[in-house]
Amino acid sequence: MTADQDRADGRTLRGQRRRAQIIDATLRIVCRDGATGVTHRTVAKEAGITTSLTLYYFATLDDLLLAALTSVTDGYTDRIRRLIDTDDDPVGGLARLIAESAGPGRERALAERELSTLAARRPALRPVARRWRDHVAELARTRTGDPDAIETFVALSDGLCTAILLDNREADPDHIRAVLDKALRGGAH
């Protein structure tokens, strides 16, 4: 490797770290103050950097919000993808993922919900906001071909996540799995 390549790789790595720092600061603000609290100025202050640096990496507020939502959504969709590809019980895995919204995954789940809801008003966020729903539907299709059951399963997954965040209490993955299973059976008893 040449000295020029080393410098270029170092700049790339520093740039990636700076972007991650800005995204993390954005997510902290979303969790603390909601998406309406996110501005280039508030993110810069939270990250301990200049506003011009946030603008260098994210020219618009939509760019910044999109990067934050992508960061959270990618984590969820990667986990759902692994459940689909490798888990013997993907519905149980999804139930555990949803239940995490009540515990260690609460902050990320709250940020995802907040930013996904914002997508209703900010079209640039919609494709990324739909990823969770698309992957949950794909997971449901591993168990049923009934389009109504799949739609119910997706809506129920969304609703369970929201209810857990609103209730701010323990969530039982076994109960969540049972409810999701019922949706896949078309509501049959």
C-alpha positions in Angstrom: 0.0 0.0 0.0 1.3 3.5 -0.8 1.4 6.4 1.5 -1.3 8.1 -0.6 -3.6 5.0 -0.1 -2.9 5.0 3.6 -3.8 8.7 3.9 -7.0 8.1 1.8 -8.0 5.1 3.9 -7.4 7.1 7.1 -9.5 9.9 5.8 -12.3 7.5 4.8 -12.1 5.8 8.3 -12.2 9.2 10.0 -15.2 10.2 7.9 -17.1 7.0 8.7 -16.4 7.6 12.4 -17.6 11.2 12.2 -20.8 10.2 10.4 -21.5 7.5 13.0 -20.8 10.1 15.8 -23.4 12.5 14.1 -25.9 9.7 13.7 -25.6 8.6 17.3 -26.0 12.2 18.5 -29.1 12.5 16.3 -30.6 9.3 17.8 -29.9 10.5 21.3 -31.8 13.7 20.5 -34.7 11.8 19.0 -35.0 9.6 22.1 -34.8 12.5 24.5 -36.6 15.3 22.6 -38.4 13.6 19.7 -37.7 14.1 16.0 -38.8 17.7 16.2 -35.8 18.4 18.4 -33.4 17.5 15.6 -31.7 20.4 13.8 -28.1 20.6 12.5 -27.4 22.9 15.4 -28.8 20.6 18.2 -27.0 17.6 16.7 -23.7 19.5 16.5 -24.0 20.5 20.1 -24.9 17.0 21.2 -22.0 15.6 19.2 -19.6 18.3 20.4 -18.7 19.5 16.9 -19.4 22.5 14.8 -22.7 22.9 12.9 -20.8 23.3 9.6 -19.3 19.8 10.2 -22.8 18.3 10.4 -23.7 20.1 7.3 -20.6 18.8 5.5 -21.7 15.2 6.2 -25.5 15.7 5.9 -26.4 18.7 3.7 -30.1 18.7 4.6 -32.2 17.8 7.6 -33.8 15.0 5.6 -30.3 13.6 4.9 -29.6 13.6 8.6 -32.9 12.0 9.6 -32.7 9.5 6.8 -29.2 8.4 8.0 -30.5 8.1 11.6 -33.6 6.1 10.5 -31.4 3.9 8.3 -29.1 3.2 11.1 -31.9 1.9 13.3 -33.9 0.2 10.6 -30.8 -1.7 9.3 -30.2 -3.2 12.7 -33.8 -4.5 12.9 -34.0 -5.7 9.3 -30.6 -7.5 9.6 -32.0 -9.4 12.6 -35.2 -10.2 10.9 -33.3 -11.4 7.8 -31.2 -13.7 10.0 -34.4 -15.0 11.6 -35.9 -15.8 8.1 -32.6 -17.4 6.8 -31.4 -19.3 9.9 -34.0 -19.6 12.7 -36.2 -22.7 13.2 -38.7 -20.4 14.9 -38.6 -17.0 13.2 -42.0 -16.0 14.7 -40.6 -16.7 18.2 -37.5 -14.7 17.3 -39.6 -11.8 16.1 -41.6 -12.0 19.4 -38.3 -11.7 21.3 -37.2 -8.8 19.2 -40.5 -7.0 19.8 -40.3 -7.7 23.5 -36.9 -6.0 23.6 -38.7 -2.7 23.1 -39.6 -2.9 26.8 -36.0 -3.4 27.9 -32.6 -3.0 26.5 -33.8 -2.1 23.0 -36.3 0.6 24.2 -34.2 3.6 23.1 -33.6 2.3 19.6 -37.2 1.1 19.3 -38.4 4.6 20.4 -36.2 6.3 17.8 -37.3 3.9 15.1 -41.0 4.5 15.9 -40.5 8.3 16.1 -38.6 8.5 12.8 -40.9 6.1 11.0 -44.0 8.2 12.1 -42.2 11.3 10.8 -42.0 9.5 7.4 -45.7 10.3 7.0 -44.8 13.9 6.6 -41.3 13.5 5.1 -41.5 11.4 1.9 -37.7 11.0 1.8 -37.9 8.8 4.8 -40.7 6.5 3.6 -38.7 3.9 1.7 -36.5 3.2 4.7 -39.5 3.4 7.1 -41.1 0.6 5.1 -38.2 -1.8 5.5 -39.3 -3.1 8.9 -42.8 -3.8 7.5 -41.5 -5.4 4.3 -39.2 -7.7 6.3 -41.9 -8.6 8.8 -44.2 -9.5 5.8 -41.5 -11.6 4.4 -41.1 -13.4 7.7 -44.9 -14.0 7.8 -44.7 -15.5 4.2 -42.5 -18.2 5.6 -45.5 -19.4 7.5 -48.5 -18.5 5.3 -49.5 -17.5 1.9 -52.7 -15.8 3.0 -52.4 -12.1 2.1 -54.9 -11.1 4.8 -53.0 -13.0 7.5 -49.8 -11.4 6.4 -51.2 -7.9 6.5 -52.7 -8.7 9.9 -49.3 -10.0 11.1 -47.5 -6.9 10.0 -50.0 -4.5 11.5 -50.1 -6.5 14.7 -46.3 -6.4 14.9 -46.3 -2.7 14.5 -49.1 -2.3 17.1 -47.4 -4.5 19.6 -44.2 -2.5 19.3 -46.1 0.8 19.8 -48.1 -0.6 22.7 -45.0 -1.8 24.5 -43.4 1.6 24.1 -46.6 3.4 25.4 -47.0 1.0 28.3 -43.3 1.2 29.3 -43.5 -2.1 31.1 -42.2 -5.6 30.8 -43.2 -7.5 27.7 -43.7 -11.3 27.6 -42.2 -12.8 24.4 -44.2 -16.0 24.9 -47.5 -14.0 24.9 -46.4 -11.9 21.9 -45.5 -15.1 20.0 -48.9 -16.6 20.8 -50.7 -13.5 19.5 -48.6 -13.4 16.4 -49.2 -17.2 15.8 -53.0 -16.5 16.0 -52.7 -13.8 13.4 -50.9 -16.2 11.1 -53.7 -18.7 11.5 -56.2 -16.0 10.4 -57.5 -15.3 13.9 -58.6 -18.9 14.3 -58.9 -20.2 17.9 
